[in-house]
């Protein structure tokens, strides 16, 4: 879906590492024809740098933050954007936002976070003190709509999760791909106790589960011969290939984020993968149960459905195919989601 060139100039700030949803949103805006300029947070907190970098990040203070704010102001003055998109801007000072409004004619300030913004892990004093300075807050957490308004947000927009067509698509899987990345049952995501306990129950019932993601060293005490914990994340094409190489994908929600859907909720079906996720109202709105995805409400139901779909490959594949078709026909891509938002803002017209 290529859009005609737009005169709107967008400065897009976020963690733009390969495979990040922020980079995928930025690429979607480029494809829509907007004039864009990127600003990458990762430059100031490089992956793998610890010591003082970790301390500065925790404190929300120090040279990386001072540089980030100064460079953002410089970039904005050079590019002269009409809209500044700030993704999870925990380290952008209120003073910086005020200066942006003074230095530019009338910039529209938009804040977006893929996480629960009322979770203390996703907050900072800088962000909380900036709440009223943004023109719009974009969230994919239903509960955040009222909460952000109560904290002073002038306007809040709800946006469902999305997929990137360039990344999240069916890929051919070789026998070596299956051995390297695949499994009968798999999960991709960070450690959390509730999901660890659910997979431990599957393991004890004789189900082998392969787990990709960060933080699973904390789950070593939950080790079991049927749990294969890889101890690292998968990103971009490797992430998509891991989905395509796995028969059943577990869609656990992050309780700390009060999730009702996650990025995987859309990305797995978009890849043509079979999604077996926790049952929520939002999941049921996004996919028809038993036809486009499958859901569970307890560990017992999870085990029953894993066993059933392990034995019924044809039905499992039909559901996976229908799930991908739903993603395509219902406009679940980043570009379609962005189009809806920018039409509402008046920057696009049907």
C-alpha positions in Angstrom: 0.0 0.0 0.0 2.1 2.9 -1.2 0.9 6.4 -0.4 1.5 9.5 -2.5 4.2 11.8 -1.2 3.0 14.0 1.7 4.3 17.4 2.7 4.1 16.4 6.4 7.5 16.3 8.0 7.9 13.8 10.9 10.8 13.5 13.3 10.6 10.0 14.7 12.4 9.1 17.9 12.7 5.7 19.5 14.9 2.6 20.0 15.5 1.9 16.3 17.5 -1.4 16.6 16.9 -4.1 14.0 13.7 -6.0 14.7 12.3 -3.4 17.0 8.6 -2.4 16.7 9.7 1.2 16.8 11.8 0.7 13.6 8.9 -1.1 12.0 6.6 1.9 12.7 9.2 4.3 11.3 9.5 2.2 8.1 5.7 2.2 7.8 5.6 6.0 7.9 8.3 6.2 5.2 6.2 3.9 3.0 3.2 6.1 3.5 5.1 8.9 1.8 5.8 11.2 4.7 9.1 13.1 4.8 10.8 11.5 7.8 13.9 11.9 9.9 15.0 9.3 12.6 16.4 9.8 16.1 17.7 6.6 17.7 17.8 6.3 21.5 20.2 3.3 21.2 23.0 5.6 20.3 22.9 6.9 23.9 22.5 3.5 25.7 24.3 1.0 23.5 23.3 -2.6 24.0 25.8 -4.5 26.2 27.2 -1.4 27.8 27.0 -1.7 31.6 28.6 0.0 34.6 27.9 3.7 34.6 25.5 3.4 31.6 23.2 1.1 33.7 23.4 3.5 36.7 22.6 6.6 34.5 19.7 4.7 33.0 18.3 3.7 36.4 18.7 7.2 37.8 17.4 9.0 34.7 20.3 11.3 34.9 23.8 11.7 33.5 25.8 12.5 30.3 23.8 10.1 28.0 20.6 11.9 28.9 22.1 15.3 28.6 23.4 14.5 25.2 20.1 12.8 24.1 18.1 15.9 24.9 20.6 18.3 23.4 20.9 16.3 20.2 17.1 16.0 19.9 16.8 19.8 20.0 19.5 20.2 17.4 17.9 17.6 15.1 14.5 19.2 15.4 15.9 22.7 14.6 17.7 21.3 11.5 14.8 19.2 10.2 11.9 21.6 11.2 9.3 18.8 11.6 5.5 19.4 11.7 5.1 16.3 14.0 7.5 14.8 16.5 6.8 11.1 17.4 8.5 10.2 20.7 8.4 6.5 21.5 8.5 5.6 25.2 10.3 8.8 26.0 11.4 8.1 29.5 14.5 10.2 29.2 13.2 13.3 27.4 13.0 16.2 29.8 9.9 18.4 30.1 12.2 21.4 29.5 13.2 19.8 26.1 9.5 19.6 25.1 8.9 23.2 26.1 11.9 24.3 24.1 10.7 22.3 21.0 7.4 24.2 21.2 9.3 27.5 21.4 11.9 26.8 18.7 9.5 25.4 16.1 6.4 27.1 14.6 3.7 24.7 15.9 5.0 21.1 16.4 2.6 18.4 17.2 4.1 16.3 20.0 3.0 12.6 20.0 4.0 10.1 22.6 3.7 6.3 22.0 4.5 3.4 24.3 4.1 -0.3 23.5 3.9 -1.0 27.2 1.7 -0.3 30.2 2.5 3.3 31.0 1.3 2.9 34.6 3.7 0.1 35.3 6.5 1.7 37.3 9.1 -0.1 35.1 7.7 1.9 32.1 7.7 5.3 33.9 10.2 8.0 34.8 9.9 11.3 36.6 10.7 13.0 33.3 7.8 11.3 31.5 5.3 11.8 34.3 6.2 15.5 34.5 5.7 15.8 30.7 2.3 14.3 30.5 0.4 17.5 29.7 3.0 18.7 27.2 2.2 16.1 24.6 -0.7 16.8 22.2 -1.5 13.1 22.0 -0.6 9.9 23.8 -1.0 6.6 21.8 -1.5 3.5 23.8 -2.4 -0.2 23.1 -3.4 -0.7 26.8 -7.2 -0.2 27.2 -6.8 0.6 30.9 -4.3 3.3 30.1 -6.8 5.5 28.3 -8.6 6.8 31.5 -5.4 6.5 33.6 -3.4 8.7 31.3 -6.1 11.3 31.2 -6.3 11.3 34.9 -2.5 12.1 35.0 -3.0 15.1 32.7 -2.8 13.7 29.1 -4.9 16.1 27.0 -5.9 13.4 24.5 -5.4 9.6 24.3 -5.7 7.3 21.3 -6.1 3.5 21.5 -4.3 1.5 18.8 -4.2 -2.3 18.6 -0.9 -4.1 18.1 0.3 -4.6 14.5 2.7 -6.5 12.3 5.3 -5.6 9.7 4.6 -7.2 6.3 8.3 -7.1 5.4 9.3 -9.1 8.5 6.2 -11.1 9.7 5.4 -13.3 6.7 5.5 -17.1 5.9 9.0 -18.3 5.3 10.2 -21.6 3.8 11.6 -23.8 6.5 14.4 -26.3 5.8 15.2 -29.3 8.0 18.2 -27.4 9.4 16.0 -24.4 10.2 13.6 -26.6 12.0 16.4 -28.1 14.1 18.0 -24.7 14.8 14.9 -22.7 15.7 11.8 -24.9 15.6 9.8 -27.2 17.9 6.4 -28.8 18.3 5.5 -26.2 21.0 7.3 -23.0 21.5 7.2 -19.6 23.2 9.0 -16.4 22.3 9.2 -13.8 25.1 10.8 -12.6 28.3 10.7 -14.4 31.6 7.7 -13.9 33.9 6.7 -16.2 36.8 3.2 -17.0 35.7 4.1 -18.0 32.2 7.0 -20.0 33.5 4.7 -22.0 35.8 2.3 -22.7 32.9 5.0 -24.1 30.7 6.4 -26.1 33.7 3.0 -27.7 34.0 3.1 -28.6 30.3 6.6 -30.1 30.7 5.5 -32.2 33.7 2.6 -33.5 31.5 5.1 -34.7 28.9 5.0 -31.8 26.5 8.3 -30.5 25.2 8.5 -26.7 25.0 11.3 -24.6 23.4 11.6 -21.1 24.9 13.3 -18.1 23.3 13.7 -14.8 25.1 15.6 -12.8 27.7 15.6 -13.2 31.5 15.1 -16.9 31.7 18.2 -17.4 34.0 15.8 -16.4 36.8 13.7 -19.5 35.9 16.5 -22.1 36.3 14.9 -23.4 39.4 11.9 -24.3 37.2 14.1 -26.4 34.9 12.7 -29.6 33.6 14.0 -32.1 30.9 11.0 -31.0 28.7 11.8 -27.3 28.9 14.4 -26.2 26.4 15.4 -22.7 27.4 17.6 -21.1 24.8 18.6 -18.1 26.9 18.5 -15.5 24.1 16.0 -13.5 22.1 15.3 -13.8 18.4 14.7 -10.7 16.2 13.7 -9.7 12.7 14.0 -12.6 10.2 15.2 -15.1 12.7 12.1 -14.3 14.8 9.8 -14.9 11.8 11.7 -18.1 10.9 11.4 -19.4 14.5 7.6 -18.9 14.2 7.4 -20.6 10.9 9.5 -23.5 12.2 7.3 -24.2 15.2 3.9 -26.0 15.2 2.1 -24.4 18.2 3.0 -21.0 19.5 2.0 -20.1 23.1 0.7 -16.6 23.5 1.2 -15.7 27.2 0.3 -12.2 28.3 2.6 -10.2 30.5 0.8 -9.7 33.9 3.0 -6.8 35.0 1.9 -4.9 31.9 -1.8 -6.0 32.4 -1.7 -7.2 28.8 -4.9 -8.0 26.9 -2.9 -8.5 23.7 0.8 -8.4 22.8 2.8 -7.9 19.6 3.0 -11.7 19.3 -0.8 -11.8 19.2 -0.6 -10.3 15.7 2.9 -11.2 14.6 2.5 -15.0 15.0 -0.7 -15.3 12.8 0.8 -12.8 10.3 3.7 -15.2 9.8 1.2 -18.0 9.2 1.9 -19.5 12.7 -0.7 -21.2 14.9 -1.5 -19.0 17.9 -2.6 -20.6 21.2 -3.0 -17.6 23.5 -4.7 -16.6 26.7 -8.3 -15.8 26.2 -9.2 -12.1 26.5 -11.9 -9.9 25.1 -9.4 -8.2 22.9 -8.0 -11.5 21.5 -11.6 -12.6 20.8 -12.2 -9.3 18.9 -9.0 -9.7 16.8 -9.4 -13.4 15.9 -12.4 -15.8 15.9 -11.7 -18.6 18.4 -11.3 -22.1 16.9 -11.2 -20.7 13.3 -8.4 -18.0 13.2 -6.6 -18.7 16.4 -7.1 -20.7 19.6 -7.3 -19.5 23.2 -7.2 -21.0 26.7 -8.3 -19.8 30.1 -6.5 -22.2 32.4 -3.5 -24.5 32.5 -5.8 -27.5 32.1 -7.4 -26.1 29.0 -4.0 -25.2 27.7 -2.8 -28.7 28.0 -5.9 -30.2 26.4 -5.6 -27.9 23.4 -1.9 -28.5 23.0 -2.6 -32.2 22.9 -5.5 -31.9 20.5 -3.7 -29.7 18.0 -0.5 -31.7 18.2 -2.6 -34.7 16.9 -4.7 -32.7 14.4 -2.2 -31.2 12.0 -4.7 -30.4 9.2 -7.1 -28.5 11.5 -4.1 -26.6 13.0 -2.8 -25.6 9.6 -6.3 -24.4 8.5 -6.6 -22.2 11.6 -3.1 -20.8 11.0 -3.9 -19.9 7.4 -7.1 -18.3 8.4 -5.3 -16.3 11.1 -3.0 -14.8 8.5 -5.9 -14.0 6.2 -7.6 -12.2 9.1 -4.4 -10.1 9.6 -4.4 -9.1 5.9 -8.1 -8.5 5.3 -8.7 -6.6 8.6 -5.8 -4.2 8.2 -3.6 -5.3 11.1 -0.3 -4.1 9.5 1.6 -1.1 10.9 0.9 0.8 7.8 -2.9 0.3 8.1 -2.8 1.2 11.8 -0.8 4.3 11.1 -3.2 5.3 8.3 -6.2 5.2 10.7 -4.3 7.3 13.2 -3.2 9.9 10.7 -6.6 10.1 9.1 -8.0 10.9 12.5 -5.4 13.6 13.0 -6.3 15.1 9.6 -3.0 14.5 7.9 -4.5 11.9 5.5 -7.8 12.1 3.6 -9.7 9.2 2.1 
